Amino acid sequence: MKEKVTIVKVGGAVVEDEAQLTFLLKNFADVSGPKVLVHGGGRRATQVAAQLGIESTMVNGRRVTDPEMLKVVTMVYGGLVNKNLVARLQACGINALGLTGADMNVIRSHRRPPVSVQTDTGTTTVDYGFVGDVESADGSRLTELINSGITPVVAPLTHDGQGNILNTNADTIAATVAKALACHFDVTLIYAFEKKGVLSNPDDEDSVIPVITPQMFEQFKADGTISGGMLPKIENALEAVNEGVKSVIITQATAIDGLHGTIIRLQD
């Protein structure tokens, strides 16, 4: 029987909310067994960029990462946010180690080619710059760290093997890590953010959808119940359970005990 490992992905909104973050880190420290923390930090990156006079460009919620913005996200994700989380976990008694995908060649990506996207003004071609689409992840390396009693804290940065750091979606990083560890552990992936789960009514905080399967997801997409940034999050979750991850839960940052939120699974 495989040992259980819990992967928690915390979004940038929670990272910026001191009360939520403090509560999450305490609960994360209390999670039994091996664990991994994956974090975002987009809001902090936007703030730091503005302070440096660098404009942030977003297309359909995705950050365009030109050379100057790449410097910002590398500093913020791999440094400011990552190391603060590591230090705070050490204070909670967790022997944490901060990583990007480039460290130990854990996650390798390729630079995303220009793509056609639909915007409010019509279809346009967007070059997202130094944004990475994941190619591979080394679950064995991560397993070595975990088996040594280390808790990896993974920043949303990868590399292309040619010396380039790439900005990579944190939800994708979390799903990638979960899939890479699925052959070594019994993996539960928890997406922790500011809502109680996936909501059927965005104006009703208690309208949590308890379970989403692939068939339900297609229906929710078609009727508009689920839209925007939640779409890629659930797509990542479904891909993870399809590739061996035991359970994916989308829940509030203050409820990462696995008993609350929306469960993503293949069958009802």
N, C-alpha and C positions, 0 to 999 in steps of 0.2 A: 504494500500500500504506500502510495506516494505521500510525502510530507506536505502539509498545506503551506502555501505562501500567499500573502495578501498584498496586492498592489493598489495603492491609493493615488489617484491623480487629483491634485488640487489646482483649481483655476486661479487666474490672476485676480479676479474680483475678491476671492477669499484671502489671497495673499496680502491684499491691500487693506483688509478689514481686520484690525488688531484683535478684536474680541473673537471673531470667528476663527482666525488663525490660531490664537492661543488655545481655544477649545479643541480645534482639530488636532493640533500637535500633541496635546495631552491624551486625547483619545487614540491617536495613532501610536503613541508610546505604549498605551495599554493593550493594543492588539497582540494577542498571543502568537507566538511562533515567528518565523522569518517574515520579513516584509520589505517592501520597496516603496519609496515615495517619488512620484513624478510631478513636476510642477510647471505651471505657466508663469506669466509675468508681463503680459502684453500691456496692461495699464501702466505699470511702472516704466516700461520701455518708452511708451508714448510721453510720459511725464519728463523723463530724462532727455529724450530727443528734443522736446520743446525747450527745455532749459539750455540746450546746446545750440538752439536755433536751427534744428533739423526738422523738416516737415514730415509728418507721418501720412502715408498714403494707403488707404484701405480700399479694396475692391471686393464687394460682397462679403465683408467681414474678414478678409484675408489681407495680411500686411505685405505690401510691396517692399522688398528688401534690397535697396541699392547699396553700393559700397559703404556709404556713410551710415546708413541704418544698420548694416551688418555689424559695424563696429559697436553701435549702441546695444543691439540685442546680445552680442557676445559678452559685452561688459555686464549688462543687466542680468541676463539669464544665467550665464556661466559664472558670474562673480557675485554681484550684489544680492540677488535673490537666493541663489543656490547656497552661498556660504553662510548667509544669515540663517537659512533653514537648518543647515548642518550644525551651526553653533547652538541653535535653540534645541535641536534634538539631543545634542550632547548634554545640555543642561537637564534634559528629561531622562538621562541615563541610557540613551540610545547611541551606540557606536556607529555614527553615520559617516558616509563618504560621498562627497559630491562628485558627480560625473557628467560629462557631455558624451555624445555618441562617439567623439573622436578618441576619448580615453579608452585605452586597451582595445581600440577598434570595435567597440561594443555595437554601434549602429552606423551602418554606411548607407549613404543616399546618393542620388544623382540630382543634378540641378534641374528643376522643373522647366520644360520648354515653354515658350509662349503659347497661350491657350486662348480660345475664343470664349468670352463670357457674356452673359445677358445682363445688362444694367438698365437703369431707369431710362436711359436715352437710347437704348437699342443694343445691338451686338457689337462688341469691340474686341480687339486682340490685346491681351495683357501679358507683358513680360514681368513676372513676379520677382525677377532678379535672383538673388542668392537664397532661394527657397528650395529645400530638399524634399524629394519624394523617396521614401525608404526603399532600399533594395534588400538589405539583410541585417540580421541582428545575431550576436553571439551569446546564446543562452548559456553555453558552458562557462564562459568567463564570468558572467553574472552569478552563476551557480557557485563558482569557486569563492567569490566574495561572500555570498550568503552563507555558505557552509563554514566560512571562517568567522561567522558571528558579526559580519558587517552589514549594515543597512544602506543600500545604495540610494542616493538622492539624485535623480536624473533630471537634468536641464533639457529644454526643448531645442537642442542644437545637435546636429550630426556632422558628418564630413564625407567627402567624395573620394577619398583615397589619393587625391592629387594635390593635397595641401590646402583645400578650401573648406572652411566652416560653412554650414548651411543652416538657415533658420527653418525649423521643422515644427509642424503643428503638434502641440503637447498631447492632445487626445490620441493622435496617431502614434506618438512615442509610447504612450501608456499601453495601447493595444499591441504594439510591436513587442514591447518587453514582456507582456503577458503571454503572447504566442510563443516567444522564444523560450520562456520558462516552462511552458505547458508539458513538454516531454520530460522535464525533470521534477516537477512539483504538481500538486493539486492546486490550481491557481484560481483565486477569486480576484476580480478586478473591480474596483469601486471608483466611479467618477464622482467626486465630491465638489459640489458647487453651491450657489446661494439659494437654490430652490429645493423643495422637498422631494422632487423627482420630476419625471416628465409629466407636464400638466395638460389635461384635455381642454382647460380653459385658462389662458394666461393671466386672467384677472382674478382667478380663484386659487389661492395658494393651497387649498386642500383637495383640488381636483386631480390628485395623483393617479396616473394610470399604473395599476399594480404590475402588469405583465405586458411585454411587447414581444411578439414573435415576428418572423419575416413576413408572414401573410398579413398580420395586423399592421405592420409598419407600412406596407404598400398601400393599405387602405387609408391609414392616417396621413400619408403623404398626399394621396389623391384628393382627400376631402379638406386638406389644409389644417387638420388638427395639429400636425407637426410640421414645422417649417424653419427656415433660417438656420442659425448655428447648431440647432439640435439635430438637424439631418445628418451631418458628417459624424457627430458624436455617436448616434445610434448605428450608423453604417459601420463605424469602427468596432462598436460593441458586437454587432452581429457577425462580423468577420472573425472576431476573436473567438466567440463561442463555436463558430463553424470550424475553427482550427484547433480545438482542443481545450480552450479555456473553460473551466467548469461553470463559472457564474460571472455575470457582469451586472453590476448594480449602479444605477444613477440615483444619487441621493443628496441630501443636504450635508454640508460640511460638519454640522453638529450631530450627525447621525450615521456614523460609519461602522456601526456594529453589525451590519448585514441584515438587520431586521426591518429596515425601513426603505422607502423609495420605490423605484421602478426596476423590476428584474427583467433583463434581456435574456431570452432563451430561444431555442430552436422550435420547441413545441409547447403548446399551452398545457 
